[in-house]
Amino acid sequence: MLTTVADGRVFDYSYCLGMYGMSGQGFWAPQDFALADDDTMFVISRGAEELGQRISKVTLDHQFLGQFGAFGRGDGQFIWPRSIALDDAGAIYASDDFLNRISIFDQDGAFQHAWGEAGDAKGQLNAPSGMTFDGSGNLLVVDAMNHRVQRFTKKGKYLGGFGRQGAADGEFNLPWGVCTDDAGNVYVADWKNNRVQKFDADGNYLMKFEASPSGVGDLHGPSSVAVDSEGDVYVTDWGSHRLQVYAPDGRFIATLVGDAQQPSPWTQTYIDANPEIIKARRRVNLEPEWRFRRPVAVKVDRNDRIMVLEAARHRIQIYDKVKDYEEHPLNL
């Protein structure tokens, strides 16, 4: 058991899911993922040049259920896919930060419709990035190059927004990921400002998560943020290849750097079928593969499992948060 203990919190590494794949089973430069109530997972891959852009449908027990989407400008296609979210009916929303649009699919991957208009006026988009649904079923979209967060109905009607370019409280510089907590507060990964900001449901600034005066808990390009049932905040630190954990009051708690010392079943199956790959891997000066590499998205499920997606490792590492430290095997 690989365990991180900090400030009474215990994080047990569980397993990893995924592998590199240009198509079919695997991911290619994945950017985001969404988890349905039945533990079906949808992972959006950015690919490279004109290949690999797709949404993969998988399960947490390593079943590959199919894929949909492709490179292009047509309905259901992507140029630079970025983020993914599920509404309360299970429909899949995917952002494209080149085409400046949101595409909607059903659970089987059938394209339904799309909306979005390029520009900087209210309701227009310039590089839509992270997305999440609020408690009213409306979609929050991080409008990255307009340095703001906008709120839309499911059909794309503009409802409001907040933020502008800058470094003061409530301002953004190329924001990326977004999430909400059980109280409806909104957390935004303010990528270029190296912080996460917290707002109330109306967009009023509340607080921020960043380095302490001594430098503890610093961030270097935060890409995504998630909040668990106890209010702890998880931030993928894209630039430093780690996950930073903060208490609800902003106090830094812990750093996770990855623990995937065993390959995923998909990867192991590939290695078993291609034993020569072991020799090739030994000839390459790889960084420790168990560590995070370009973590881009973090989610926390209803059981407070923490899931971290790595763009450069094409996988998801999964941790369990142990709420009763006294009952943990380390104390027995």
C-alpha positions as CSV (number, residue, x, y, z in Angstrom):
1,M,0.0,0.0,0.0
2,L,1.4,3.4,-1.0
3,T,0.2,6.0,1.4
4,T,0.6,9.7,2.0
5,V,-0.3,11.0,5.4
6,A,-0.5,14.7,6.2
7,D,-2.4,16.8,8.8
8,G,-4.6,13.9,9.8
9,R,-5.5,13.1,6.1
10,V,-4.6,9.8,4.6
11,F,-4.4,9.3,0.8
12,D,-4.0,5.7,-0.3
13,Y,-2.9,5.1,-3.9
14,S,-5.3,2.6,-5.5
15,Y,-4.5,1.9,-9.2
16,C,-4.1,3.6,-12.6
17,L,-6.2,3.4,-15.7
18,G,-5.2,4.0,-19.3
19,M,-2.3,3.9,-21.7
20,Y,-1.1,5.6,-24.9
21,G,-3.3,4.9,-27.9
22,M,-3.7,6.7,-31.2
23,S,-7.1,5.2,-31.5
24,G,-9.3,2.6,-29.7
25,Q,-8.2,1.4,-26.3
26,G,-6.1,4.1,-24.7
27,F,-5.8,7.9,-24.7
28,W,-3.6,10.4,-26.6
29,A,-2.7,13.6,-24.8
30,P,-6.0,13.5,-22.8
31,Q,-7.2,16.9,-21.5
32,D,-10.2,16.2,-19.2
33,F,-12.7,13.5,-18.1
34,A,-16.1,13.2,-16.6
35,L,-17.6,10.4,-14.5
36,A,-21.2,9.3,-14.7
37,D,-23.2,8.0,-11.8
38,D,-22.7,4.4,-12.9
39,D,-18.9,4.9,-12.9
40,T,-18.7,5.1,-16.7
41,M,-16.0,7.5,-17.6
42,F,-15.7,9.8,-20.7
43,V,-12.1,10.9,-21.5
44,I,-11.5,13.6,-24.1
45,S,-8.2,13.4,-26.0
46,R,-6.5,16.2,-27.8
47,G,-4.3,14.0,-30.0
48,A,-1.7,15.6,-32.2
49,E,-1.9,17.5,-35.5
50,E,-4.9,15.9,-37.3
51,L,-5.1,12.6,-35.4
52,G,-6.4,11.3,-32.1
53,Q,-9.1,13.9,-31.3
54,R,-11.9,11.9,-29.7
55,I,-13.9,11.0,-26.6
56,S,-13.3,7.6,-25.1
57,K,-15.9,5.7,-23.1
58,V,-14.4,3.5,-20.5
59,T,-15.2,2.0,-17.0
60,L,-13.3,2.3,-13.8
61,D,-12.6,-1.5,-14.0
62,H,-10.7,-1.0,-17.3
63,Q,-13.4,-1.9,-19.8
64,F,-13.1,0.0,-23.1
65,L,-16.7,0.7,-24.4
66,G,-15.9,2.7,-27.5
67,Q,-15.1,6.1,-28.8
68,F,-16.7,9.0,-30.8
69,G,-15.6,12.2,-32.4
70,A,-12.8,12.9,-34.9
71,F,-10.6,15.7,-36.2
72,G,-12.4,18.3,-38.3
73,R,-14.8,21.3,-38.2
74,G,-18.0,19.4,-38.9
75,D,-20.7,18.3,-36.5
76,G,-19.3,16.2,-33.7
77,Q,-15.7,16.9,-34.7
78,F,-12.8,18.7,-32.9
79,I,-9.7,20.7,-33.7
80,W,-8.5,21.4,-30.2
81,P,-10.8,19.6,-27.7
82,R,-10.2,20.8,-24.2
83,S,-12.9,20.0,-21.6
84,I,-15.9,17.7,-20.9
85,A,-18.8,17.8,-18.6
86,L,-22.1,15.8,-18.0
87,D,-25.4,17.3,-17.3
88,D,-28.0,15.9,-14.9
89,A,-29.6,13.9,-17.8
90,G,-26.2,12.3,-18.8
91,A,-25.7,14.4,-22.0
92,I,-22.0,15.0,-22.8
93,Y,-20.7,18.6,-23.3
94,A,-17.3,19.1,-24.9
95,S,-15.4,22.3,-25.4
96,D,-13.2,23.1,-28.4
97,D,-10.8,26.0,-27.7
98,F,-10.0,26.5,-31.4
99,L,-13.5,26.3,-32.9
100,N,-14.9,28.3,-29.9
101,R,-17.9,26.0,-29.5
102,I,-19.5,23.6,-27.2
103,S,-20.6,20.3,-28.8
104,I,-23.3,18.0,-27.1
105,F,-23.5,14.2,-27.5
106,D,-25.8,11.6,-26.0
107,Q,-24.4,8.7,-23.9
108,D,-23.9,6.6,-27.0
109,G,-21.8,9.3,-28.6
110,A,-24.4,10.5,-31.1
111,F,-24.0,14.2,-31.9
112,Q,-27.0,16.3,-30.8
113,H,-26.1,19.9,-31.4
114,A,-23.5,22.6,-30.8
115,W,-23.4,26.3,-29.9
116,G,-20.8,29.0,-29.4
117,E,-19.7,32.2,-31.2
118,A,-16.2,33.5,-31.4
119,G,-15.5,37.0,-29.9
120,D,-15.1,39.0,-26.7
121,A,-18.7,40.3,-26.2
122,K,-20.9,38.9,-23.6
123,G,-21.8,35.4,-24.4
124,Q,-19.1,35.0,-27.0
125,L,-16.1,32.8,-26.5
126,N,-12.3,32.9,-27.1
127,A,-10.7,29.5,-26.2
128,P,-13.4,27.9,-24.0
129,S,-11.6,25.7,-21.5
130,G,-12.8,24.1,-18.3
131,M,-16.6,23.5,-17.8
132,T,-18.8,22.4,-15.0
133,F,-22.6,22.5,-14.2
134,D,-23.9,24.5,-11.3
135,G,-26.6,23.5,-8.9
136,S,-29.3,25.0,-11.2
137,G,-28.2,22.9,-14.1
138,N,-26.5,25.8,-16.0
139,L,-23.1,25.4,-17.6
140,L,-20.1,27.4,-16.3
141,V,-17.5,27.9,-19.0
142,V,-14.0,29.2,-18.5
143,D,-13.5,31.6,-21.3
144,A,-9.7,31.5,-21.2
145,M,-8.5,34.1,-23.6
146,N,-11.2,36.5,-22.5
147,H,-10.0,35.9,-18.9
148,R,-13.5,35.3,-17.5
149,V,-16.1,32.7,-16.5
150,Q,-19.4,32.7,-18.3
151,R,-22.7,31.0,-17.4
152,F,-25.0,29.5,-20.0
153,T,-28.1,27.5,-20.2
154,K,-27.7,24.0,-21.7
155,K,-28.8,25.4,-25.0
156,G,-26.2,28.1,-25.0
157,K,-28.2,31.1,-23.8
158,Y,-25.9,33.6,-22.0
159,L,-26.9,34.2,-18.4
160,G,-24.0,36.2,-17.0
161,G,-20.4,36.0,-16.0
162,F,-17.5,37.4,-14.0
163,G,-13.8,38.2,-14.2
164,R,-11.5,40.2,-16.3
165,Q,-7.8,40.2,-17.1
166,G,-5.4,41.1,-14.3
167,A,-3.7,39.9,-11.2
168,A,-5.9,41.4,-8.5
169,D,-8.4,39.5,-6.5
170,G,-11.3,38.4,-8.8
171,E,-9.2,38.9,-11.9
172,F,-7.7,36.2,-14.2
173,N,-4.8,35.6,-16.5
174,L,-5.6,32.6,-18.8
175,P,-7.8,30.7,-16.4
176,W,-8.2,26.9,-17.1
177,G,-10.2,24.6,-14.9
178,V,-13.3,25.1,-12.8
179,C,-15.5,23.3,-10.3
180,T,-18.2,23.9,-7.7
181,D,-18.7,22.7,-4.2
182,D,-21.8,21.5,-2.4
183,A,-22.6,25.0,-1.4
184,G,-22.5,26.3,-5.0
185,N,-19.2,28.1,-4.6
186,V,-17.1,28.3,-7.8
187,Y,-13.4,27.5,-7.9
188,V,-11.3,28.6,-10.8
189,A,-7.7,27.5,-11.7
190,D,-6.1,30.8,-12.5
191,W,-3.3,29.3,-14.6
192,K,-1.0,32.3,-15.4
193,N,-1.5,33.8,-12.0
194,N,-0.4,30.6,-10.3
195,R,-3.4,30.4,-7.9
196,V,-6.9,29.1,-7.5
197,Q,-9.7,31.6,-6.7
198,K,-12.9,30.9,-4.9
199,F,-16.2,32.8,-5.6
200,D,-19.7,32.5,-4.4
201,A,-22.5,31.4,-6.8
202,D,-23.0,35.0,-8.0
203,G,-19.3,35.4,-8.9
204,N,-18.3,37.5,-5.8
205,Y,-14.7,36.9,-4.8
206,L,-14.2,35.0,-1.5
207,M,-10.6,33.8,-1.2
208,K,-7.6,32.2,-3.0
209,F,-5.4,29.2,-2.7
210,E,-1.7,29.9,-3.5
211,A,1.8,29.8,-1.9
212,S,2.2,30.9,1.7
213,P,4.6,33.8,2.4
214,S,7.3,31.1,3.0
215,G,6.5,29.5,-0.4
216,V,4.8,26.4,0.9
217,G,1.9,25.2,-1.3
218,D,3.1,27.1,-4.3
219,L,1.6,26.6,-7.8
220,H,3.2,26.8,-11.2
221,G,0.4,26.7,-13.8
222,P,-2.6,25.2,-12.0
223,S,-4.8,23.5,-14.6
224,S,-7.7,21.9,-12.7
225,V,-9.4,22.0,-9.3
226,A,-11.8,19.7,-7.4
227,V,-13.4,19.8,-3.9
228,D,-14.3,16.8,-1.8
229,S,-17.2,16.3,0.6
230,E,-15.2,17.7,3.5
231,G,-14.2,20.9,1.7
232,D,-10.6,19.9,1.0
233,V,-9.3,21.4,-2.3
234,Y,-7.2,19.5,-4.9
235,V,-5.3,21.3,-7.6
236,T,-3.3,19.8,-10.5
237,D,-0.1,21.8,-10.6
238,W,0.6,21.3,-14.3
239,G,4.0,23.1,-14.3
240,S,5.5,21.2,-11.4
241,H,3.9,17.8,-12.2
242,R,2.1,17.3,-8.8
243,L,-1.2,17.5,-7.0
244,Q,-1.5,20.1,-4.3
245,V,-4.0,19.7,-1.5
246,Y,-5.4,22.5,0.6
247,A,-7.8,22.8,3.6
248,P,-11.0,24.7,3.2
249,D,-9.4,27.8,4.8
250,G,-6.6,27.8,2.2
251,R,-4.0,26.2,4.4
252,F,-1.6,23.9,2.5
253,I,-2.0,20.2,3.5
254,A,0.0,17.9,1.2
255,T,1.6,17.2,-2.1
256,L,1.0,14.1,-4.1
257,V,3.5,13.3,-6.9
258,G,2.1,10.0,-8.3
259,D,2.5,6.4,-7.2
260,A,1.8,4.3,-10.4
261,Q,4.6,1.8,-9.8
262,Q,2.6,-0.9,-11.5
263,P,1.3,-0.4,-15.1
264,S,-2.4,-0.4,-15.9
265,P,-3.8,-3.7,-17.1
266,W,-4.0,-2.2,-20.6
267,T,-0.3,-1.4,-20.6
268,Q,0.6,-4.8,-19.1
269,T,-1.3,-6.6,-21.7
270,Y,0.5,-4.6,-24.4
271,I,3.9,-5.3,-22.8
272,D,3.1,-9.1,-22.5
273,A,2.3,-9.2,-26.2
274,N,5.3,-7.1,-27.2
275,P,8.2,-8.2,-24.9
276,E,10.8,-6.4,-27.1
277,I,9.3,-3.1,-25.8
278,I,11.0,-3.7,-22.5
279,K,14.4,-3.5,-24.1
280,A,13.4,-0.4,-26.0
281,R,12.2,1.3,-22.9
282,R,15.4,0.5,-21.1
283,R,17.4,2.3,-23.8
284,V,15.4,5.5,-23.3
285,N,16.3,7.8,-20.5
286,L,12.7,8.1,-19.1
287,E,11.8,10.0,-16.0
288,P,10.4,7.8,-13.2
289,E,7.2,6.6,-14.8
290,W,5.3,6.3,-11.5
291,R,5.3,10.0,-11.1
292,F,2.8,12.5,-12.5
293,R,3.7,14.1,-15.8
294,R,1.7,17.1,-16.9
295,P,-1.4,16.5,-14.7
296,V,-4.3,18.4,-16.4
297,A,-7.5,17.4,-14.6
298,V,-8.6,16.2,-11.2
299,K,-12.0,15.0,-10.1
300,V,-13.4,13.7,-6.8
301,D,-16.3,11.2,-6.9
302,R,-19.1,10.6,-4.5
303,N,-16.9,8.3,-2.4
304,D,-14.1,10.9,-2.2
305,R,-11.9,9.0,-4.6
306,I,-9.4,11.4,-6.1
307,M,-8.7,10.9,-9.8
308,V,-5.8,12.6,-11.5
309,L,-5.4,12.7,-15.3
310,E,-2.0,13.0,-16.9
311,A,-1.7,14.4,-20.4
312,A,1.9,13.2,-20.9
313,R,1.4,9.7,-19.4
314,H,-2.0,9.2,-21.0
315,R,-3.5,7.7,-17.8
316,I,-5.5,8.4,-14.6
317,Q,-4.1,7.7,-11.2
318,I,-6.7,7.0,-8.5
319,Y,-6.4,7.6,-4.7
320,D,-8.7,6.8,-1.8
321,K,-9.1,9.4,0.9
322,V,-9.3,7.6,4.3
323,K,-11.6,9.7,6.5
324,D,-11.0,7.7,9.7
325,Y,-7.3,7.9,10.3
326,E,-7.5,5.9,13.6
327,E,-8.9,2.9,11.7
328,H,-6.2,3.0,9.0
329,P,-3.9,-0.1,8.9
330,L,-0.9,2.2,9.6
331,N,-2.3,2.7,13.1
332,L,-3.2,-1.0,13.8
